[in-house]
Amino acid sequence: MKPMIFHILVILLEGESHGYGIVKALEERLPGEHIEPGNLYRTLRTLMADSLIEESDRRPDPTIGDQRRRYFGITESGVRAARDEAARMEGALALAKTHKLLSP
């Protein structure tokens, strides 16, 4: 799984978000990265096609947000995929520590 996809899934584990919110969260988590909106929405479309995320019908209070924003949430399949990726990364870290690539 590409790191950006994992980060998007983790961001959506924290709650539904719109594209701009996802971009800002990614930029906070991945310092120095600039996320192009076109690339983000292409990735979101792929994640929806793979049933890892879904577009939400809910909209926040109209006084606090732009009604045109599309909100996204993680699906159960997305949660499983994020969990599987976290387990894979945990195994890779354990292997790296075993080979003294990282501090114990």
N, C-alpha and C positions, 0 to 999 in steps of 0.2 A: 504494500500500500504506500502510495506517495505520502510524504510527511504532511503536505498541505491538506490532503484529504483527511488524514487522522486528526489534524488540528481542527478542521471544520466540524467533524463529528463530535469532538470533545467540547467545542464551543456550544454546539447545539444540545449536548447533554446538560449544559447549564441552563438551558431554556431557549425558547423560540427566538429567532432574530431575523432581521431583514438583511439584505445584501450589504448595505453600508456598514451596519453593525458588525457583520462577520468580517468585513475588510479591516475595520478598526481593531477588532480583537486579534486578527491574524498579525497585523503589524505590531501590536503590543507583544505578542508571543514570539514573533520571528523578527527581532530587531534587524534593521538594515534591508529587509525585504520590502519591495513595493509591489502591491497586488493590483494588477490591472483589472478594472471592473469586467471587461469582456472575458478575460480568463476566468475570473471568479464565476460569472454566470454560466459559462460553458461547463465548468466543473460542477456547479449546482445542478445543471440539467442532466449531466451524466449520473450524479448521485441519485437524482430522482428516477431516472431510467432504470437504475440498479436497485431501486426501492430501499435505498439507505436513508434517504430523507424524503420529506413530502412538504408540499406547500400548505400552509395553514389557512383556513378560512377565517380565523379570528383576526381581528384588528384591534389595536389598542384604543383607548379613549381618543375620539377624534380631536380633542383639544391638545393632545400631546404628540401627535404624529401625523405624518403625511399619509393619507388614505391610499395613495397610489403605491406605496411600498408593499412589496411581496415579502411575507414572512415565511420562514422555513422551520421545520421541526424534525427531529431525528425519529426514525421508525424503530421498531423492535429489531429488525434486521440490521439497522445501522448500529444499534447498541451492541449486538452480537459481533459485528465486524470490528467495532472499536475495541471491544474486549479481547477478541482474538488477536488483533494487532498489538495490543498492550502486552499480551502474554508472549507473543513472538519477540517483541523488543526486550522483555524481561529475560527471556532465554538467551538472546544475543548478548545482553549485558553480563549475564552470568558466565557465558563462554569467554567474553573479553576479560573478565576478572580472573578466570581460571588461567588464562594465558598471560596474565600480568600486563594487559593492555590498559587496565584501569586500576586505581587504588582499590583495595578491598573494602 
